[in-house]
Amino acid sequence: MDKLINDFSIGLFFWQSLVFLLLIFLLRRYAWKPILNAVNEREQSIEGALKAAEKARQEMESLQASNEAILKEAREERERILKEARDMKNNIVAEAKETAAAEADKTVAAAKAAIEAEKAAAVAELKNQAAVLSIEVAEKVLGQELSAENKQTAMISKMIDEVKIN
């Protein structure tokens, strides 16, 4: 029985080896090439994906730098516009102040001129009233004093002397 088991073992070993070699031949011929091709294709697709990812990362960095530059430019533009607006506001306020000051000066000058005109008119009116009043007083005084001849002569002399003094 040992011999039978031994012969069976040798036969089994032979057939197993033959099946193994046949399996290796079949796998090499029909499976390994497609498997190796699939592995190579997968490796190439992974390398392509890694290259694409690196390229995308570089593009993202470039875009981020570009975005930062655009934001910086936009901030500078905003500051420039705000400065222009402040300058424009200051100019408008200064012009309004100047215009208001000029209008105030004109109004003050017009008021002074009106006051001077009113003052001159009042002085002229006072002079006229004083003259009228003086004439009325003189008529009354003269009317009473002219009745006497010597008073009349004395008054005329006095008036002539006063006129020469002035």
C-alpha positions in Angstrom: 0.0 0.0 0.0 2.9 2.2 0.5 3.9 1.6 -3.0 0.5 2.4 -4.2 0.4 5.6 -2.2 3.9 6.4 -3.4 2.9 5.8 -7.1 -0.3 7.7 -6.6 1.7 10.6 -5.1 4.2 10.6 -8.0 1.4 10.5 -10.5 -0.5 13.1 -8.7 2.7 15.2 -8.6 3.2 14.7 -12.3 -0.3 15.6 -13.2 -0.3 18.6 -10.9 2.9 19.8 -12.4 1.6 19.3 -15.9 -1.6 21.2 -15.0 0.5 23.9 -13.4 2.7 24.3 -16.4 -0.4 24.3 -18.7 -2.0 26.9 -16.4 1.2 29.0 -16.6 1.3 28.7 -20.4 -2.4 29.6 -20.7 -2.1 32.5 -18.2 1.0 33.8 -20.0 -0.6 33.6 -23.4 -4.1 34.8 -22.6 -4.1 36.5 -19.2 -0.8 38.1 -18.4 -0.6 40.3 -21.5 -4.1 41.7 -20.9 -3.4 42.0 -17.2 -0.1 43.7 -17.8 -1.6 46.0 -20.4 -4.4 46.9 -18.0 -1.8 47.6 -15.2 0.3 49.7 -17.6 -2.8 51.6 -18.8 -3.9 52.2 -15.2 -0.3 53.3 -14.4 -0.3 55.7 -17.4 -3.8 57.0 -16.5 -2.7 57.6 -12.9 0.4 59.4 -14.1 -1.8 61.5 -16.4 -4.1 62.2 -13.6 -1.2 63.2 -11.4 0.2 65.5 -14.1 -3.3 67.0 -14.6 -3.6 67.5 -10.9 -0.2 69.2 -10.7 -1.1 71.4 -13.7 -4.5 72.2 -12.1 -2.7 73.1 -8.8 -0.3 75.4 -10.7 -3.2 77.0 -12.5 -5.0 77.5 -9.2 -1.9 79.1 -7.8 -1.7 81.3 -10.9 -5.4 82.2 -10.6 -5.0 82.9 -6.9 -2.1 85.3 -7.6 -4.1 86.8 -10.4 -7.1 87.2 -8.1 -5.0 88.8 -5.4 -3.5 91.2 -8.0 -7.0 92.1 -9.3 -8.2 92.6 -5.7 -5.2 94.9 -4.9 -5.9 96.8 -8.1 -9.6 97.1 -7.2 -8.7 98.4 -3.7 -6.3 100.9 -5.2 -9.0 102.1 -7.7 -11.5 102.3 -4.9 -9.1 104.4 -2.8 -8.4 106.7 -5.8 -12.1 107.1 -6.5 -12.7 107.9 -2.8 -9.9 110.4 -2.8 -11.2 112.1 -5.9 -14.7 112.2 -4.3 -13.2 113.8 -1.1 -11.2 116.3 -3.2 -14.3 117.1 -5.2 -16.4 117.6 -2.1 -13.7 119.8 -0.6 -13.6 121.9 -3.8 -17.4 122.2 -3.9 -17.5 123.2 -0.2 -14.7 125.8 -0.8 -16.4 127.2 -3.9 -19.7 127.4 -1.9 -17.9 129.2 0.9 -16.3 131.6 -1.5 -19.6 132.2 -3.3 -21.3 132.7 0.0 -18.6 135.1 1.2 -18.8 137.0 -2.1 -22.6 137.2 -1.8 -22.2 138.3 1.8 -19.7 141.0 0.8 -22.0 142.2 -1.9 -24.9 142.3 0.5 -22.8 144.2 3.1 -21.6 146.6 0.4 -25.2 147.1 -0.8 -26.4 147.6 2.8 -23.5 150.1 3.4 -24.4 152.0 0.2 -28.0 152.0 1.2 -27.1 153.3 4.7 -24.9 156.0 3.2 -27.6 157.0 0.8 -30.2 157.1 3.6 -27.7 159.0 5.8 -27.1 161.5 3.0 -30.8 161.8 2.4 -31.4 162.3 6.1 -28.6 164.9 6.3 -30.0 166.7 3.3 -33.4 166.6 4.8 -32.1 167.9 8.1 -30.3 170.7 6.3 -33.4 171.5 4.4 -35.5 171.6 7.5 -32.9 173.6 9.3 -32.8 176.1 6.4 -36.6 176.3 6.4 -36.7 176.7 10.1 -33.9 179.3 10.0 -35.7 181.2 7.3 -38.9 181.1 9.3 -37.1 182.3 12.4 -35.3 185.0 10.4 -38.5 186.2 8.9 -40.1 186.5 12.3 -37.0 188.1 13.8 -36.5 190.4 10.8 -40.2 191.1 10.6 -40.1 192.5 14.2 -36.8 194.3 14.0 -37.0 195.8 10.5 -39.8 198.0 11.7 -37.2 200.2 13.5 -34.8 201.9 11.0 -31.7 202.0 13.3 -32.2 198.4 14.3 -32.3 197.6 10.6 -29.0 199.3 9.9 -27.3 197.7 12.8 -28.5 194.2 11.8 -27.3 194.6 8.2 -23.9 195.7 9.5 -23.7 192.8 11.8 -24.7 190.4 9.1 -22.1 191.8 6.7 -19.5 191.4 9.4 -20.5 187.8 10.1 -20.4 186.9 6.4 -16.9 188.2 6.1 -15.7 186.2 9.0 -17.1 182.9 7.6 
